[in-house]
């Protein structure tokens, strides 16, 4: 339900593949213009890990990275992505590799 609210959907749960909805403009406009949902997203990411869905968290973070840094459709989320959202990955090694991979792709 919340993914739809943000203009996104989970395409494949096993592989943790997400995509943007075809009609995402109002939701993406809201995410870019109003940061009040960023804390909710942080909580959702943390909750995925607590509930044993770390693979979904990493998949969603990969999708966010794509939308924030590659397509630039969610540029205003960039600070939250790097300062909070990527920090929700529990395993220190996995988090470090994820962050390094993200930084390499934008350099």
N, CA and C atoms as an extended XYZ file, in Angstrom:
321
Properties=species:S:1:pos:R:3:atomname:S:1:resname:S:1:resid:I:1 pbc="F F F"
N         0.824       -1.188        0.000 N   UNK     1
C         0.000        0.000        0.000 CA  UNK     1
C         0.872        1.258        0.000 C   UNK     1
N         1.877        1.294        0.838 N   UNK     2
C         2.726        2.495        0.900 CA  UNK     2
C         3.555        2.664       -0.365 C   UNK     2
N         3.967        1.569       -0.964 N   UNK     3
C         4.713        1.699       -2.216 CA  UNK     3
C         3.875        2.426       -3.257 C   UNK     3
N         2.605        2.078       -3.351 N   UNK     4
C         1.701        2.745       -4.284 CA  UNK     4
C         1.595        4.229       -3.948 C   UNK     4
N         1.546        4.548       -2.677 N   UNK     5
C         1.490        5.942       -2.222 CA  UNK     5
C         2.718        6.724       -2.700 C   UNK     5
N         3.866        6.036       -2.794 N   UNK     6
C         5.102        6.680       -3.248 CA  UNK     6
C         5.317        6.548       -4.756 C   UNK     6
N         4.361        5.922       -5.468 N   UNK     7
C         4.480        5.779       -6.920 CA  UNK     7
C         5.370        4.632       -7.351 C   UNK     7
N         5.450        3.598       -6.519 N   UNK     8
C         6.345        2.464       -6.760 CA  UNK     8
C         5.591        1.164       -6.570 C   UNK     8
N         6.195        0.081       -7.058 N   UNK     9
C         5.633       -1.235       -6.798 CA  UNK     9
C         6.739       -2.275       -6.738 C   UNK     9
N         6.458       -3.336       -5.997 N   UNK    10
C         7.352       -4.484       -5.912 CA  UNK    10
C         6.956       -5.437       -7.028 C   UNK    10
N         7.877       -5.678       -7.941 N   UNK    11
C         7.603       -6.523       -9.105 CA  UNK    11
C         7.876       -7.991       -8.797 C   UNK    11
N         8.969       -8.254       -8.096 N   UNK    12
C         9.361       -9.626       -7.785 CA  UNK    12
C         9.884       -9.667       -6.359 C   UNK    12
N         9.105      -10.281       -5.467 N   UNK    13
C         9.482      -10.303       -4.046 CA  UNK    13
C        10.735      -11.128       -3.793 C   UNK    13
N        10.864      -12.254       -4.476 N   UNK    14
C        12.015      -13.131       -4.254 CA  UNK    14
C        13.321      -12.450       -4.664 C   UNK    14
N        13.296      -11.745       -5.806 N   UNK    15
C        14.489      -11.072       -6.302 CA  UNK    15
C        14.582       -9.624       -5.838 C   UNK    15
N        13.586       -9.146       -5.102 N   UNK    16
C        13.535       -7.776       -4.579 CA  UNK    16
C        13.682       -6.743       -5.694 C   UNK    16
N        12.837       -6.890       -6.709 N   UNK    17
C        12.863       -5.968       -7.843 CA  UNK    17
C        11.688       -5.003       -7.721 C   UNK    17
N        12.004       -3.736       -7.751 N   UNK    18
C        11.013       -2.674       -7.654 CA  UNK    18
C        10.991       -1.891       -8.959 C   UNK    18
N         9.890       -1.196       -9.200 N   UNK    19
C         9.814       -0.318      -10.362 CA  UNK    19
C         8.885        0.835      -10.030 C   UNK    19
N         8.994        1.885      -10.830 N   UNK    20
C         8.087        3.020      -10.650 CA  UNK    20
C         6.787        2.725      -11.379 C   UNK    20
N         5.693        3.182      -10.813 N   UNK    21
C         4.391        3.022      -11.453 CA  UNK    21
C         4.339        3.879      -12.709 C   UNK    21
N         3.526        3.454      -13.658 N   UNK    22
C         3.393        4.237      -14.889 CA  UNK    22
C         2.882        5.644      -14.593 C   UNK    22
N         1.950        5.751      -13.673 N   UNK    23
C         1.398        7.053      -13.300 CA  UNK    23
C         1.989        7.484      -11.954 C   UNK    23
N         3.265        7.888      -11.981 N   UNK    24
C         3.970        8.207      -10.739 CA  UNK    24
C         4.174        9.693      -10.513 C   UNK    24
N         3.806       10.507      -11.461 N   UNK    25
C         4.143       11.933      -11.379 CA  UNK    25
C         3.648       12.628      -10.114 C   UNK    25
N         2.384       12.446       -9.700 N   UNK    26
C         1.955       13.125       -8.469 CA  UNK    26
C         2.730       12.656       -7.236 C   UNK    26
N         2.982       11.351       -7.153 N   UNK    27
C         3.690       10.820       -5.989 CA  UNK    27
C         5.151       11.274       -5.976 C   UNK    27
N         5.807       11.247       -7.126 N   UNK    28
C         7.205       11.674       -7.189 CA  UNK    28
C         7.307       13.177       -6.937 C   UNK    28
N         6.358       13.932       -7.452 N   UNK    29
C         6.349       15.376       -7.205 CA  UNK    29
C         6.244       15.634       -5.702 C   UNK    29
N         5.387       14.874       -5.034 N   UNK    30
C         5.232       15.017       -3.590 CA  UNK    30
C         6.523       14.657       -2.852 C   UNK    30
N         7.164       13.549       -3.249 N   UNK    31
C         8.420       13.158       -2.589 CA  UNK    31
C         9.511       14.204       -2.797 C   UNK    31
N         9.529       14.842       -3.957 N   UNK    32
C        10.541       15.857       -4.234 CA  UNK    32
C        10.254       17.192       -3.559 C   UNK    32
N         9.000       17.508       -3.354 N   UNK    33
C         8.669       18.834       -2.836 CA  UNK    33
C         8.427       18.862       -1.336 C   UNK    33
N         8.232       17.709       -0.737 N   UNK    34
C         7.904       17.665        0.682 CA  UNK    34
C         8.653       16.519        1.355 C   UNK    34
N         9.509       16.870        2.275 N   UNK    35
C        10.361       15.852        2.901 CA  UNK    35
C         9.696       15.171        4.100 C   UNK    35
N         8.445       15.473        4.379 N   UNK    36
C         7.824       14.898        5.572 CA  UNK    36
C         7.677       13.379        5.510 C   UNK    36
N         7.771       12.787        4.322 N   UNK    37
C         7.685       11.327        4.197 CA  UNK    37
C         9.029       10.632        4.368 C   UNK    37
N        10.115       11.364        4.414 N   UNK    38
C        11.438       10.749        4.478 CA  UNK    38
C        11.642        9.963        5.771 C   UNK    38
N        11.141       10.487        6.882 N   UNK    39
C        11.263        9.751        8.143 CA  UNK    39
C        10.428        8.475        8.096 C   UNK    39
N         9.265        8.533        7.462 N   UNK    40
C         8.444        7.325        7.294 CA  UNK    40
C         9.206        6.271        6.496 C   UNK    40
N         9.869        6.710        5.445 N   UNK    41
C        10.632        5.768        4.626 CA  UNK    41
C        11.751        5.148        5.448 C   UNK    41
N        12.422        5.949        6.267 N   UNK    42
C        13.472        5.422        7.147 CA  UNK    42
C        12.892        4.345        8.057 C   UNK    42
N        11.746        4.626        8.647 N   UNK    43
C        11.112        3.646        9.538 CA  UNK    43
C        10.724        2.376        8.786 C   UNK    43
N        10.220        2.535        7.578 N   UNK    44
C         9.839        1.362        6.783 CA  UNK    44
C        11.060        0.509        6.464 C   UNK    44
N        12.162        1.155        6.105 N   UNK    45
C        13.391        0.420        5.804 CA  UNK    45
C        13.882       -0.337        7.040 C   UNK    45
N        13.894        0.326        8.181 N   UNK    46
C        14.311       -0.344        9.418 CA  UNK    46
C        13.399       -1.517        9.730 C   UNK    46
N        12.099       -1.320        9.533 N   UNK    47
C        11.137       -2.371        9.823 CA  UNK    47
C        11.327       -3.580        8.924 C   UNK    47
N        11.656       -3.368        7.669 N   UNK    48
C        11.908       -4.502        6.767 CA  UNK    48
C        12.999       -5.396        7.339 C   UNK    48
N        14.062       -4.784        7.863 N   UNK    49
C        15.132       -5.572        8.466 CA  UNK    49
C        14.682       -6.286        9.724 C   UNK    49
N        13.926       -5.585       10.558 N   UNK    50
C        13.438       -6.185       11.806 CA  UNK    50
C        12.536       -7.380       11.540 C   UNK    50
N        11.807       -7.346       10.447 N   UNK    51
C        10.854       -8.405       10.126 CA  UNK    51
C        11.480       -9.516        9.278 C   UNK    51
N        12.785       -9.434        9.043 N   UNK    52
C        13.466      -10.496        8.306 CA  UNK    52
C        13.441      -10.332        6.795 C   UNK    52
N        13.211       -9.110        6.329 N   UNK    53
C        13.156       -8.846        4.893 CA  UNK    53
C        14.288       -7.924        4.443 C   UNK    53
N        15.477       -8.202        4.937 N   UNK    54
C        16.642       -7.384        4.589 CA  UNK    54
C        16.864       -7.345        3.078 C   UNK    54
N        16.600       -8.453        2.390 N   UNK    55
C        16.793       -8.475        0.934 CA  UNK    55
C        15.846       -7.487        0.243 C   UNK    55
N        14.632       -7.320        0.775 N   UNK    56
C        13.706       -6.338        0.202 CA  UNK    56
C        14.192       -4.915        0.474 C   UNK    56
N        14.751       -4.714        1.654 N   UNK    57
C        15.294       -3.400        1.987 CA  UNK    57
C        16.403       -3.025        1.004 C   UNK    57
N        17.313       -3.947        0.762 N   UNK    58
C        18.426       -3.658       -0.144 CA  UNK    58
C        17.915       -3.452       -1.567 C   UNK    58
N        16.938       -4.240       -1.978 N   UNK    59
C        16.345       -4.043       -3.300 CA  UNK    59
C        15.673       -2.689       -3.433 C   UNK    59
N        14.959       -2.275       -2.391 N   UNK    60
C        14.299       -0.970       -2.415 CA  UNK    60
C        15.335        0.150       -2.420 C   UNK    60
N        16.399       -0.036       -1.661 N   UNK    61
C        17.476        0.960       -1.666 CA  UNK    61
C        18.138        1.043       -3.035 C   UNK    61
N        18.341       -0.087       -3.685 N   UNK    62
C        18.891       -0.082       -5.048 CA  UNK    62
C        17.982        0.707       -5.985 C   UNK    62
N        16.671        0.471       -5.845 N   UNK    63
C        15.707        1.191       -6.670 CA  UNK    63
C        15.756        2.688       -6.367 C   UNK    63
N        15.784        3.040       -5.085 N   UNK    64
C        15.890        4.451       -4.714 CA  UNK    64
C        17.157        5.072       -5.306 C   UNK    64
N        18.265        4.371       -5.214 N   UNK    65
C        19.512        4.892       -5.771 CA  UNK    65
C        19.333        5.220       -7.249 C   UNK    65
N        18.731        4.305       -7.972 N   UNK    66
C        18.491        4.495       -9.406 CA  UNK    66
C        17.652        5.758       -9.654 C   UNK    66
N        16.577        5.890       -8.883 N   UNK    67
C        15.667        7.020       -9.082 CA  UNK    67
C        16.270        8.342       -8.617 C   UNK    67
N        17.137        8.298       -7.613 N   UNK    68
C        17.731        9.514       -7.062 CA  UNK    68
C        18.961        9.945       -7.850 C   UNK    68
N        19.872        9.020       -8.103 N   UNK    69
C        21.186        9.386       -8.644 CA  UNK    69
C        21.362        9.126      -10.138 C   UNK    69
N        20.643        8.187      -10.694 N   UNK    70
C        20.826        7.851      -12.105 CA  UNK    70
C        19.786        8.563      -12.971 C   UNK    70
N        18.505        8.299      -12.728 N   UNK    71
C        17.470        8.956      -13.533 CA  UNK    71
C        17.226       10.392      -13.078 C   UNK    71
N        17.617       10.707      -11.831 N   UNK    72
C        17.437       12.037      -11.230 CA  UNK    72
C        15.961       12.422      -11.119 C   UNK    72
N        15.086       11.429      -10.982 N   UNK    73
C        13.664       11.705      -10.812 CA  UNK    73
C        13.308       12.065       -9.366 C   UNK    73
N        14.175       11.682       -8.421 N   UNK    74
C        13.949       12.006       -7.011 CA  UNK    74
C        15.195       12.671       -6.407 C   UNK    74
N        15.683       13.737       -7.005 N   UNK    75
C        16.936       14.320       -6.532 CA  UNK    75
C        16.877       14.875       -5.115 C   UNK    75
N        15.715       15.298       -4.665 N   UNK    76
C        15.623       15.886       -3.326 CA  UNK    76
C        15.709       14.850       -2.209 C   UNK    76
N        15.680       13.585       -2.573 N   UNK    77
C        15.822       12.501       -1.589 CA  UNK    77
C        17.285       12.127       -1.352 C   UNK    77
N        18.185       12.720       -2.094 N   UNK    78
C        19.586       12.293       -2.065 CA  UNK    78
C        20.209       12.377       -0.675 C   UNK    78
N        19.995       13.456        0.022 N   UNK    79
C        20.581       13.606        1.352 CA  UNK    79
C        20.069       12.525        2.305 C   UNK    79
N        18.775       12.293        2.305 N   UNK    80
C        18.217       11.248        3.173 CA  UNK    80
C        18.720        9.872        2.778 C   UNK    80
N        18.858        9.647        1.472 N   UNK    81
C        19.351        8.351        1.011 CA  UNK    81
C        20.735        8.063        1.584 C   UNK    81
N        21.654        9.016        1.420 N   UNK    82
C        23.034        8.760        1.856 CA  UNK    82
C        23.218        8.924        3.361 C   UNK    82
N        22.474        9.809        3.995 N   UNK    83
C        22.665       10.065        5.425 CA  UNK    83
C        21.856        9.152        6.330 C   UNK    83
N        20.755        8.597        5.837 N   UNK    84
C        19.887        7.801        6.698 CA  UNK    84
C        19.509        6.439        6.096 C   UNK    84
N        18.954        6.461        4.901 N   UNK    85
C        18.373        5.235        4.356 CA  UNK    85
C        19.405        4.144        4.145 C   UNK    85
N        20.538        4.465        3.539 N   UNK    86
C        21.538        3.416        3.313 CA  UNK    86
C        22.126        2.920        4.632 C   UNK    86
N        22.055        3.744        5.655 N   UNK    87
C        22.542        3.352        6.983 CA  UNK    87
C        21.664        2.333        7.681 C   UNK    87
N        20.497        2.031        7.112 N   UNK    88
C        19.614        1.043        7.735 CA  UNK    88
C        20.015       -0.391        7.399 C   UNK    88
N        20.979       -0.569        6.503 N   UNK    89
C        21.463       -1.925        6.205 CA  UNK    89
C        22.216       -2.425        7.431 C   UNK    89
N        21.757       -3.541        7.994 N   UNK    90
C        22.293       -4.019        9.274 CA  UNK    90
C        23.752       -4.435        9.216 C   UNK    90
N        24.102       -5.264        8.271 N   UNK    91
C        25.448       -5.824        8.212 CA  UNK    91
C        26.437       -4.745        7.774 C   UNK    91
N        27.450       -4.512        8.594 N   UNK    92
C        28.430       -3.460        8.313 CA  UNK    92
C        29.126       -3.660        6.974 C   UNK    92
N        29.517       -4.904        6.665 N   UNK    93
C        30.211       -5.186        5.408 CA  UNK    93
C        29.291       -4.973        4.205 C   UNK    93
N        28.066       -5.444        4.323 N   UNK    94
C        27.102       -5.273        3.231 CA  UNK    94
C        26.818       -3.794        3.016 C   UNK    94
N        26.645       -3.051        4.118 N   UNK    95
C        26.395       -1.609        4.032 CA  UNK    95
C        27.574       -0.889        3.383 C   UNK    95
N        28.787       -1.232        3.773 N   UNK    96
C        29.976       -0.592        3.201 CA  UNK    96
C        30.074       -0.880        1.703 C   UNK    96
N        29.863       -2.132        1.321 N   UNK    97
C        29.913       -2.489       -0.107 CA  UNK    97
C        28.807       -1.783       -0.891 C   UNK    97
N        27.617       -1.704       -0.315 N   UNK    98
C        26.510       -1.023       -0.973 CA  UNK    98
C        26.849        0.450       -1.199 C   UNK    98
N        27.346        1.105       -0.162 N   UNK    99
C        27.679        2.526       -0.277 CA  UNK    99
C        28.818        2.759       -1.263 C   UNK    99
N        29.819        1.904       -1.240 N   UNK   100
C        30.913        2.022       -2.196 CA  UNK   100
C        30.426        1.838       -3.622 C   UNK   100
N        29.548        0.877       -3.825 N   UNK   101
C        28.988        0.633       -5.142 CA  UNK   101
C        28.200        1.846       -5.634 C   UNK   101
N        27.423        2.424       -4.764 N   UNK   102
C        26.647        3.631       -5.120 CA  UNK   102
C        27.582        4.775       -5.495 C   UNK   102
N        28.584        5.009       -4.690 N   UNK   103
C        29.504        6.123       -4.940 CA  UNK   103
C        30.274        5.926       -6.245 C   UNK   103
N        30.689        4.678       -6.525 N   UNK   104
C        31.389        4.408       -7.792 CA  UNK   104
C        30.517        4.728       -8.992 C   UNK   104
N        29.229        4.435       -8.897 N   UNK   105
C        28.328        4.645      -10.026 CA  UNK   105
C        28.013        6.115      -10.291 C   UNK   105
N        28.270        6.982       -9.311 N   UNK   106
C        27.978        8.402       -9.535 CA  UNK   106
C        29.245        9.239       -9.743 C   UNK   106
N        30.391        8.636       -9.619 N   UNK   107
C        31.643        9.380       -9.812 CA  UNK   107
C        31.956        9.553      -11.282 C   UNK   107
